[in-house]
């Protein structure tokens, strides 16, 4: 329910303390689980789910405090009238991911699973260290698979035709010498979505990947090689700007909604057109 100090806009949205409280009802009645949701794109996805009418949002990360500071995602969601729970989970642990998905049972079970958690490396090139490579793959690839598997099991048990969204990247479609391990992991995510779409399609479960371009986040600004290249990317992007985390949240909401009911196995590029011209 919206707070009394909301105001309607010409678009039909509502604002609460500067935040857009309601954009649409495309996720009405759905319970959404988002990993890596304390900060950056994951936080925007979680808040976006509430803005698009989700019944409840399970916010998951290794800690609740955003890397960029500020209020927890759960507080931001509740401030705009949504329902949220924080559930700590390390996505590299299959048992912790299973427990995370089970946390959605409070609201009738998971309808939309967003496997967003991911990391970058400060030194990620042709000579990437083995221990760094293994750590990145454990989060960016293994953790995504564990989340998709856990959600699919519960959806099939409930006979639910749910949606699973995997977080890929522009870097999983085109390579770069300074993101060797990262691009490898995200390329794997893109193909994982296609393979899982085939495996789970007969059960009515859709699986897609989102591939963001250069998005203005704390993670980008604190990954030296990417940050140094960001302005060049921006100038080459047809729209001549970086994307905002909320724009990824909106794309995820669409893939989680019934508006995309015949869409599965795709890698949705949300990159301002950058991969069309590089």
N, C-alpha and C positions, 0 to 999 in steps of 0.2 A: 504494500500500500504506500502511495506517495505521501511525503510529508506535507504539512499544510503550507509551508513557505516555498512551494514550487510555483513556477509560472509557466504558462503555455507559450509556445513559440508558433510562428507561422507554419512550421513543418509538422506540428503536432507533438513535438518532443517537449520534455519538461526539463527545467534546470533546478538544481538544488545546490546552493553554495558554489555556483560556477560550474558544476558538473552537469552534463546532460544525463538526466535520470531515466528517460524512456525514449527510445528511438523507434522501436517496432515491437511487435509481438510474435516474431517469426520463431522464437524459441519457447513460446508459451507452453507450460506444462512439462518442459524437459529439464532433467538434471544433468548438469555439465561438470565433468572432472577435468581439471587442467594441471599438468605437471609443470614445474619451473615457473610457478605463477606468482611468486612474491615480487618479482622485478621485471622491468623491461617489457618485451613483447608478451610474455606469459601473463603478466599483470594486466596488460591491456586486453588480452583475450578474455580473462576472467571477468573484468569489469564490463567488457563489451557484451558478454553473455547475459549479464544482468540487465544491461541497457536494452537488449533485444528480447527481454521478457522471460528469461529462464526461471524455472520454478526454484531452483537452488544451484549454487555453484560451490563445488569442493575445490578449494585452493590448496595446492600441494607444492612443497619445496623442502629443501634441507633446513631452512630457517625462515621464520615469518617476517623478519625485518627486511625491507627492500634494500638492495645494494646501493641504490641511489638516495636512500633516506626517505623520510616522509612516513605517512600512515600505512599500516598494513593493507593489503588488498581487500581483506575481509571487512575492514572498517569502511573502506571506500565504497564497497558494494552495499553494505547496510545503510550507509549515509544516503544512498539514492533509492532506498526502499526495497533492496534485494535481500535474499537470504543466502548466507555464506557460512562455510565451515573451513577452518584450516586443519590440514592433516599432514604432519611431517612424514616425508618418505624420501629415501635414497633410491632413485630409479635403477641403480645398478644392482639392487637386491630384489630378486623376483618375489620373495615373501612379503617385503614391504610394499611393493606395488600391488600385490594381491590384496593386502589389507587396505590400501588406499581405495581401490575400486569398491571394496566391500563397504567403505564408509558412506557410499552413495545409497546404501540400502535404507538409510534413515528417511530418504525421500522417494523411495520406490525403486531404486536402482539406477544405474547409469544409462543415459540415453545418448549422450555425446561425450566421447573420450578424446581429449586433446593431448597428444604426446609431444609436449613442447620443450621439456627440459633439455638443455644443451650447453656446451662450453666451447670456448676457443682457447688457443694456445698463444702465449706471448712470442714463442719462437717455433714457427710452423712452416718449414720449408723442406727441401729435398733431404736435408740431414736431420729431420725431426728425431728426437730421442725416443728410444723404444718405450721407456716408462711413460712419457707424455702421450705417445701414440696410443698405448694401451688404455690409459686413463680416459682419453677423449672418446675412443671407440666404446668403452664401457658405458659412458653416459649417452653419447649421441646416437649410437646404433643399438646396443644391447638394451638400454633403458627404454627406447622407443618400442622395440619388439615386445618387451615384457609388458608394457602398458597396453599395447594392442591385444596381446594374447589374453590378459586378464579381463579386459573389457569384453572381448569377443565371447569368452567362456560364459560370463554372466548374462550377456545379451541372448546367447543361444539357449541357456537354461530357462530364461524368462520368456522365450519366444518373441523377443523384441527386435524389431528392425531398426537398429541403431546406426549411428554414424561415428566413425573413427577418423580423426584428422591427425596426420603425422607432420611434424615440423621439418620441412626440408630447407632449402636455401637456393638462391640464385647460384651459389657456389657448388651446388650439387648438379647443376645443369651445364655450367661453363667453369673451367678450371682456372686456377691462378697459382703461380709459383710460390707465393707466400702463404698459401692455405692448403698445403698438400694433404695433411691428415684431415682437416676440416672438410675439404671438398670430397675426399674419399668417403667420409662418414655420411655426408648429406646426399651424395650420389646413391649410396646404399639405401637411404631412407626413401628416395624417390622410387627406386625399383621395388623396395619392400611394400610400398603402398600398392603398386600395380599387382604384385604377386598375391598379397593378402586380399585385394579386391576380387581376384579370381577365386581364391580359396573360400572366402566368406560370402560372396555374392549369392549363392544358392540359399543361404539363410536370411537373405534380405538385409545383410549388414554391409554398408558402404564404407570403403576405405579410400581416402584421398590424401595427397600431400599438398602443403602450402609452401611456396618457394619465395620468401621475401627477397627484395633487392636490398639496397642500402637504406637501412632504417635508423632513425636518430634515437639511439638508446645508449645507456650507460655501458653496455657490453661493447658497442662499437667504439665509443670514445676511449675505452680503456684497453683496447687491443691495438698496440702501437702500429703494426703494419697496415691494418685495416683503416685505422684513423687517419694515417698519413695519406692513404689513397682515396679517402672518402670524398674530398672536394673534387678530385678529378672525375670520379664516378658521377658526382652530382652534375658536373658540367656536361658530361656525355649523355646523361639521362634525358630522353626526349622531353619530359616534363620539367627538367631543370631544377629539381629539388630532391631532397631525401624524403623518404616516406615517414609517416608517423606510426607509432605502435598501434594506435586505435584503428588505422586502416587495415592492419592485419587482423585485428579483432573482428572487424566487420566482415572480412572475407571468410574467416573461420565460422562466424555465426551463420553465414549463408550456406556453407558446406554442412553445417550441423542441422540445418532446418529442412523442412519438407519441400522448400522451394527448389532444392537441388536433388530431388528424389530419384532422378534418372542419371545422376552423375556419380561415377565411381572409377577409381584407378587413374585419376588425372593428377598432374603436377601443376597446380595453379600458380602461375607466376604473378606476384604482386610487386612489381619492380619498376614502375613508372616507364616501362618500355625499354629498360637498359639492355636486356639480353637480346632485344630485336636489332640492336645496332652495334654491339661489341663483336 
